Structure formats: C-alpha cells, structure tokens
Amino acid sequence: MKKCFVFLMCILLLQILAEPVVSKDDMPSGKLEIFSWWAGDEGPALEALIKLYNQHYPDVEVINATVTGGAGVNFRAVLKTRMLGGNPPDSFQVHAGQELIGTWVVADRMQDLTWLYKEEGWFDVFPQSVIDKLSYGGGIYSVPLNIHRAGVMWYIPSHLADWGITSPPKTLKEFYETCAILQGKGIIPLVVGEAWTTIHLWDEVALSVLGPDNYEALWTGRLSPNSNQMIAVWDEYGKILDCTNLRDNAAGLSWQQATDLLVSGEAAFNVMGDWVDGYLSTTLGLKAGDDYGWADFPNTQGAFTWLSDTFGLPVGAPNQEAAIAWLRMIGSVEGQNMFNPLKGSIPARVDAVEQAPELYNKYLQYTAKAWANDRLVGSMMHGVVANERFTGDFNQVLDIYIQSRNSTAAAAAMESVCKEAGACGL
C-alpha cells in the first residue's frame, strides 16, 4: 500500500507540473519499441515514463521490451544479436561512456543527436562532464536520463545498533575490525551476489586503494594494470572478499536478494549503487535516513563513482519519429522528475531537482549535493571508463583471482584483457 501511494503521488505531482514536450502539430503515431533491462523491482520507474509518454502521444503503441538481469548482463547479449542482425530497437538503454562509445558509436550503429541538443537547449542543462561521455568525433550519441552513484555502502541503522556497531567504518582498518566483530556474531559483514556485483565491489576497492587520480590513470594508460599499485589492489580485494558470503550463497543472489539479507539482519553492509534506494523506498516502502542508511565505501570519501543510463537513436530504427519524441521527453524536466524519484537516482539535468524537491527523499537530496561537490570518477562495471568487451572479459580475471588468490597473476591477466579489449589506454 505504501509503495503504491508513493508511486501515485509522484505521478500526480508531475501531472500538475507537466508541460508539453512537443507541439500538438508534430504528433508521432505507430509503434515505439523501448529496449532495456528494467524489469521487476526496477520496472515502476520505466512504467511511469511510458505512462507519461502515452499521455503525450496517445497514437503511439509503446512496446516495453525488457531483458531481465542485473546491470544489463543478459540484455547486452540480446541487443548485440539484434543490432548486428539489422533489427535494432527504436531506442535502447546504454550506459554513458565506453559502453556506448566503444561498442556502438565506433561501429557506426548510432545516429548523431547534436541537432536535438541544440533544439532542446540541453547544452545549458546537462553537465559538460556527462556530455563528454556521450560524444565522439564531434557528435553526441545519446540522451542521459539519470545519474547513479555506484559506490554506496548500505546498512540498516537499527541492526548496527543491535550488534554494537556505533557507525559505518570510514577506513579499511576500521572495516576489518568491524568485520571481525560481525563474523564473531554469525553476521555476514558484507553481502555480495552474482558475478557482476563482485566486479562492482572491485571498482570501489580499487578506488579506495589507488585514490581518484591513480584510479583514473588506470583507465587512461598512465598506470599499468600490472603495476605494484595494482597488485596492492588485488591484495586488498582478497581481504575484503574474506568478509563476504562469496564462498557460500553469493552466486545465487541477485542484487535485490542480497539487499534482502541486509533488511532481514543476516548481513550488515552491501556495497551497491543507489538503485538500492529505489528498491528500499519504492518496492519495500522503507524510509530513507530512518529505516535504512548509507555511507561512502572506506577511504573513498569525497569521491563519487558515477554512471548514467541513457537512450539513443540506432541507425535503422524503424519508428524514428516516435523514438525522437521519446528522447525529447526523457531529456525534459518533466520526464526526469517522473523517473528518478522512483528509480533511486538523480536527474542528469542540473535544473530538475530544484523544480520539484518534494519528490526526492533524504538520500537523493544527499547524493544530489555530492554530485555537485565531490570528485567525479567513472564506473568500470557500468561502462563509463571501460568498453563492453573489457567488462565482459574481466569476469575471467576475477575467476583467476578467486581460485588462486594470486595478486601478481591477476594483475598480469588484467593487463592482457586490457590489451585484447583495447581498454585501459592500451
């Protein structure tokens, strides 16, 4: 009931604020296929957008084509088959950065949207740092719908209090001390799930050990993947994994199920993106700041690991007018304020939150301020700093390390994957 109330209130408030995003003389018709991995617990935010689109464009039949699987792992395989087979969707979800540029733009599979940015005035409302990650060779190739923060350490305050933990650990030393206390009580200190969640965790460990400058240097060729600094990252990663459920039930857990262990009190912390906020607030009906809390991963204070879900216009999209109307809508204040409070993310537009602050909970208000003030670093797992081939092959590197716990071998394997994928500036 609480979930439905929040959902309906967001829709009602935005209907009051709504303004047309296209003139009535330019109304598309036909069909629109939207391809994404937002299903299940991530579905309500997308469904709200589609409802808004239907209100503006009643003559378009929207086909909500989703492929389930966290972080789009399964989705990308299906998308590749369709794109390479000459059967593209009208628009599809893709992370800003190398996932977009290194996979689809360099292959000439996406249309330049610079003209749309000029028409909509988006150069004035989207941060240049985001536009840069959507650009290649003088063109801009997608529209950012949101900003997610990847490196958030989630917890339940009442559980920590019950276990005698006064606050989340701020340093790795404090984390290991907390880990020992929790393991002594039979609690999972840090819960992980299926394979991509362990890559997500690796990203934050790397940032913690390297710091923002060296973390960025890793992806631009200024720090070797086979350096002593990277061997130290793998050493620390192993210590972190010893505080997780990796060898128990991790492989069978989605990120939602891992979060459920947090809520039930079987685990203390979960390092995951702020889509957890959407799950906890929209799906479970919990209150940010009271029922659940958040902190930076140890030693990453002042750094914001970001990603952005975007949509573009594929070459050969069968329903281009309807797709362009979709892109106009998701880039509007109305569209971004409809979607993000439900998703657990903040708008990519810099002017959206201030126009409807009542829609954003305590966590989202917090992360909006962090986005404006913290040092921004791009997520590897979510395609900002590394291309799709690299993130796929990085699973093999993790497997090598998890089986051998040999940091030197893992660093050498990572260097090989970087070279094969054309990533890490190599």
C-alpha positions in Angstrom: 0.0 0.0 0.0 2.8 2.4 0.9 4.6 1.6 -2.3 1.5 2.4 -4.4 0.8 5.6 -2.5 4.4 6.9 -3.2 4.1 5.9 -6.8 0.7 7.6 -7.3 1.8 10.8 -5.5 4.9 11.1 -7.8 2.6 10.8 -10.9 0.0 13.3 -9.6 2.6 15.9 -8.6 4.3 15.7 -12.0 1.0 15.9 -13.8 0.4 19.2 -12.1 3.9 20.4 -13.2 3.6 18.9 -16.6 4.2 20.9 -19.8 4.0 19.6 -23.3 7.4 18.3 -24.6 6.4 18.6 -28.3 4.0 20.7 -30.2 0.5 19.3 -30.9 1.2 19.7 -34.7 4.0 17.2 -34.5 2.4 14.1 -33.0 4.0 10.7 -33.9 2.0 7.6 -34.4 2.6 3.9 -35.0 4.8 1.9 -32.6 7.8 2.6 -30.3 10.0 -0.3 -29.0 11.9 0.6 -25.9 14.6 -1.9 -25.1 16.0 -2.1 -21.6 16.9 -4.3 -18.6 14.5 -2.5 -16.2 12.1 -5.2 -15.2 10.7 -6.5 -11.9 11.6 -4.2 -9.0 13.2 -1.7 -11.4 10.1 -1.6 -13.6 7.9 1.0 -11.9 10.1 3.9 -12.9 10.2 2.9 -16.5 6.4 2.2 -16.4 5.8 5.7 -15.1 7.8 7.1 -18.1 5.8 5.0 -20.5 2.6 6.2 -19.0 3.7 9.8 -19.3 4.7 9.2 -23.0 1.3 7.7 -23.7 -0.4 10.8 -22.2 1.6 13.0 -24.6 1.5 10.7 -27.6 -1.7 8.6 -27.4 -1.4 7.4 -31.1 1.8 5.5 -30.4 1.8 1.9 -29.2 4.7 1.5 -26.8 6.4 -1.9 -26.7 8.2 -2.3 -23.4 10.8 -4.8 -24.4 12.9 -5.8 -21.4 15.6 -8.5 -20.8 15.9 -9.3 -17.1 19.3 -9.5 -15.4 21.2 -7.1 -13.1 23.3 -4.3 -14.7 22.2 -5.5 -18.2 24.4 -8.6 -18.3 21.8 -10.7 -20.2 20.4 -7.7 -22.1 23.6 -6.9 -23.9 23.9 -10.3 -25.5 20.4 -10.0 -26.9 21.0 -6.4 -28.1 24.2 -7.4 -29.9 22.3 -10.1 -31.8 19.6 -7.6 -32.9 21.9 -4.8 -33.7 24.4 -6.9 -35.8 21.4 -8.7 -37.4 20.0 -5.4 -38.8 17.0 -5.5 -36.4 17.6 -2.6 -34.0 15.0 -1.4 -31.4 13.8 2.1 -31.7 15.8 3.2 -28.7 17.7 1.2 -26.1 19.2 1.7 -22.6 23.0 2.1 -22.6 25.4 3.4 -20.1 27.3 6.7 -20.8 30.9 6.3 -21.7 32.7 3.4 -23.3 29.7 1.1 -23.2 28.1 3.5 -25.6 31.0 4.9 -27.5 33.4 1.9 -27.6 30.7 -0.6 -28.5 28.1 1.1 -30.8 29.3 4.6 -31.8 32.7 3.5 -33.2 30.8 0.8 -35.1 28.6 3.4 -36.8 25.5 2.0 -35.3 24.1 5.2 -33.6 22.8 8.5 -35.0 24.3 11.9 -34.1 21.9 13.8 -31.8 23.7 17.1 -31.7 20.9 18.8 -33.6 18.4 17.6 -30.9 20.6 19.0 -28.1 20.6 22.4 -29.9 16.8 22.4 -30.4 16.1 21.4 -26.7 18.7 23.7 -25.1 20.4 20.8 -23.5 23.9 22.2 -23.6 22.7 24.6 -20.8 21.2 21.9 -18.5 23.3 18.7 -18.9 26.8 18.9 -17.3 29.6 19.0 -19.7 31.3 16.1 -17.9 28.3 13.9 -18.9 28.0 15.3 -22.5 31.7 14.4 -22.9 31.0 10.8 -22.2 28.3 10.8 -24.8 30.4 12.4 -27.5 32.7 11.1 -30.2 34.2 12.7 -33.3 32.2 15.9 -32.8 28.9 14.1 -32.4 26.6 13.4 -29.4 25.0 10.0 -29.4 22.5 9.6 -26.6 20.4 11.4 -24.0 21.1 11.0 -20.3 18.1 10.1 -18.2 19.7 10.0 -14.8 22.9 9.9 -12.7 23.5 6.9 -10.4 26.1 6.7 -7.7 27.8 3.3 -7.7 29.9 3.2 -4.5 27.4 3.4 -1.7 27.7 1.2 1.4 24.1 0.5 2.5 23.1 -0.6 6.0 20.2 -0.8 8.5 20.9 1.5 11.5 18.8 -0.5 13.9 20.7 -3.6 13.1 24.1 -2.0 13.6 22.9 -0.7 17.0 21.8 -4.2 18.0 25.3 -5.5 17.1 27.1 -2.8 19.0 28.4 -1.1 15.8 28.2 2.7 16.5 28.9 3.9 12.9 29.9 2.5 9.5 33.6 2.1 9.1 35.4 5.0 7.4 38.8 3.4 6.8 39.8 -0.1 5.7 41.4 -0.7 9.1 38.0 0.1 10.7 36.3 -2.1 8.2 38.4 -5.2 9.1 37.8 -4.5 12.8 34.1 -4.4 12.2 34.3 -7.5 10.1 35.8 -9.5 12.9 33.1 -8.3 15.3 30.3 -9.2 13.0 31.7 -12.6 12.0 32.0 -13.4 15.7 28.3 -12.9 15.9 27.5 -15.0 12.9 26.6 -12.0 10.7 27.8 -11.6 7.1 29.8 -8.3 7.3 29.5 -7.5 3.5 27.0 -9.3 1.3 27.7 -9.9 -2.4 25.7 -11.6 -5.1 26.1 -12.8 -8.6 29.3 -12.2 -10.6 28.7 -8.6 -11.7 28.2 -7.5 -8.1 31.7 -8.7 -7.2 33.1 -6.6 -10.1 31.1 -3.7 -8.8 32.8 -4.2 -5.4 36.2 -4.4 -7.1 35.7 -1.0 -8.5 35.3 0.5 -5.1 38.3 -1.4 -3.6 40.4 -0.1 -6.5 39.3 3.5 -5.8 39.9 3.1 -2.1 43.5 1.8 -2.6 44.5 3.9 -5.5 42.7 7.2 -4.8 40.9 9.1 -7.6 44.0 10.2 -9.5 45.5 6.8 -9.9 42.1 5.2 -10.4 41.6 7.5 -13.4 45.2 6.9 -14.5 44.5 3.2 -14.7 41.9 3.7 -17.4 43.8 6.2 -19.5 47.1 4.4 -19.8 49.0 6.3 -17.2 49.0 3.5 -14.6 49.9 0.0 -15.7 47.4 -2.7 -14.8 50.4 -4.9 -13.9 52.0 -2.3 -11.6 52.8 -2.7 -7.9 49.9 -0.4 -7.1 47.5 -2.8 -8.9 49.0 -5.8 -7.1 48.2 -3.9 -3.9 44.6 -3.5 -5.1 44.2 -7.3 -5.6 45.8 -7.9 -2.2 43.2 -5.7 -0.5 40.4 -7.1 -2.6 41.2 -10.5 -1.2 40.9 -9.3 2.3 37.6 -7.7 1.6 36.3 -10.9 0.0 37.1 -12.8 3.2 34.5 -10.6 4.9 31.7 -11.6 2.4 29.5 -14.6 1.6 31.3 -15.3 -1.6 32.0 -19.0 -0.9 28.5 -19.6 0.5 25.4 -18.4 -1.4 26.6 -15.4 -3.4 26.3 -16.9 -6.8 22.6 -17.5 -6.4 21.7 -14.0 -5.3 20.5 -11.1 -7.4 21.3 -7.6 -6.0 17.8 -7.4 -4.7 18.2 -10.7 -2.8 21.5 -9.6 -1.4 19.8 -6.4 -0.2 17.0 -8.5 1.4 19.7 -10.1 3.6 20.6 -6.7 4.7 17.0 -5.9 5.6 16.5 -9.2 7.4 19.6 -8.7 9.5 21.6 -11.6 8.1 24.1 -9.2 6.6 25.5 -5.8 7.8 26.6 -3.9 4.7 26.0 -4.0 0.9 28.2 -2.1 -1.5 25.9 -1.3 -4.4 24.6 1.5 -6.5 21.8 3.8 -5.4 19.2 1.7 -7.3 19.1 0.1 -3.8 17.4 3.3 -2.7 14.7 2.8 -5.3 14.3 -0.8 -4.2 14.1 0.0 -0.5 11.8 3.0 -0.8 9.7 2.2 -3.8 9.4 -1.6 -3.5 9.8 -2.2 0.2 8.3 1.1 1.4 11.1 2.0 3.8 12.1 5.5 4.7 15.5 6.9 3.8 17.5 8.0 6.8 15.3 6.2 9.3 14.8 2.7 8.2 18.0 2.5 6.2 21.3 4.4 6.0 24.2 4.8 3.7 27.9 5.7 3.8 30.9 6.0 1.5 33.0 2.9 1.0 36.1 3.1 3.3 38.7 5.6 2.1 36.6 6.9 -0.8 35.1 9.9 1.0 34.8 12.9 -1.4 34.8 10.7 -4.5 31.6 10.0 -6.5 31.7 6.9 -8.7 29.1 7.7 -11.3 27.2 6.2 -14.2 24.3 7.3 -16.3 21.5 5.4 -18.0 21.0 6.9 -21.5 19.0 6.3 -24.6 20.0 7.0 -28.2 18.7 6.5 -31.7 20.1 3.5 -33.6 20.9 3.6 -37.3 17.9 1.9 -39.0 15.5 2.4 -36.1 12.1 1.6 -37.7 10.0 4.2 -35.9 12.2 7.3 -35.8 9.6 10.0 -35.2 8.3 8.1 -32.1 11.8 7.5 -30.9 12.8 11.1 -31.2 9.7 12.1 -29.2 10.8 9.6 -26.6 14.3 11.2 -26.4 12.8 14.7 -26.1 10.6 13.5 -23.2 13.3 11.7 -21.2 15.5 14.8 -21.6 12.8 17.1 -20.2 12.4 18.2 -16.6 9.1 16.5 -16.6 10.5 13.2 -17.7 13.5 13.2 -15.4 11.4 14.1 -12.4 8.9 11.4 -13.2 11.6 8.7 -13.5 14.3 9.4 -10.9 12.5 9.5 -7.6 11.1 6.1 -8.3 14.4 4.7 -9.6 16.6 5.8 -6.8 18.7 8.1 -8.9 19.0 11.9 -9.5 18.3 13.7 -12.8 21.1 14.3 -15.3 19.7 17.8 -15.8 21.1 20.3 -13.3 17.8 22.2 -13.0 15.3 19.4 -12.4 15.5 18.7 -8.6 15.1 22.4 -7.7 11.8 22.4 -9.7 10.3 19.6 -7.6 12.4 19.0 -4.5 9.4 17.4 -2.7 9.8 14.4 -4.9 13.3 13.5 -3.7 13.9 11.7 -0.4 16.6 12.3 2.1 19.1 10.0 0.3 18.5 11.5 -3.1 18.9 15.1 -1.7 22.2 14.0 -0.2 23.5 12.4 -3.4 22.5 15.4 -5.5 24.7 17.6 -3.3 27.5 15.1 -3.5 27.2 15.0 -7.3 27.6 18.8 -7.4 30.6 18.9 -5.0 32.5 15.6 -5.0 35.4 14.4 -7.2 33.7 12.5 -10.1 35.2 9.2 -11.2 33.5 6.9 -13.8 32.4 3.4 -13.0 34.2 0.5 -14.8 31.5 -2.1 -14.2 28.9 0.2 -15.6 30.7 1.2 -18.8 31.9 4.7 -18.1 35.7 4.1 -18.3 35.9 0.7 -20.0 34.3 -0.8 -23.0 31.8 -3.7 -23.1 34.4 -6.3 -24.1 36.6 -5.5 -21.2 33.9 -5.7 -18.6 32.8 -9.0 -20.0 36.3 -10.5 -20.0 37.1 -9.1 -16.6 35.0 -11.9 -15.2 37.8 -14.2 -16.2 40.3 -12.2 -14.3 38.1 -12.3 -11.2 37.8 -16.1 -11.6 41.5 -16.5 -11.8 42.0 -14.4 -8.6 39.2 -16.0 -6.6 40.5 -19.5 -7.4 44.2 -18.7 -6.9 44.3 -15.7 -4.6 47.5 -14.8 -6.6 47.5 -11.0 -6.9 50.5 -11.0 -9.3 48.8 -13.4 -11.7 45.6 -11.4 -11.5 47.4 -8.1 -12.4 49.1 -9.8 -15.3 45.8 -11.3 -16.5 44.1 -7.9 -16.3 46.9 -6.3 -18.4 46.2 -9.0 -21.1 42.5 -8.3 -21.0 43.1 -4.6 -21.3 45.3 -5.1 -24.4 42.8 -7.6 -26.1 39.8 -5.3 -25.4 41.6 -2.0 -26.3 40.9 -0.7 -22.8 43.0 0.9 -20.0 44.6 3.2 -22.6 46.4 0.2 -24.1 
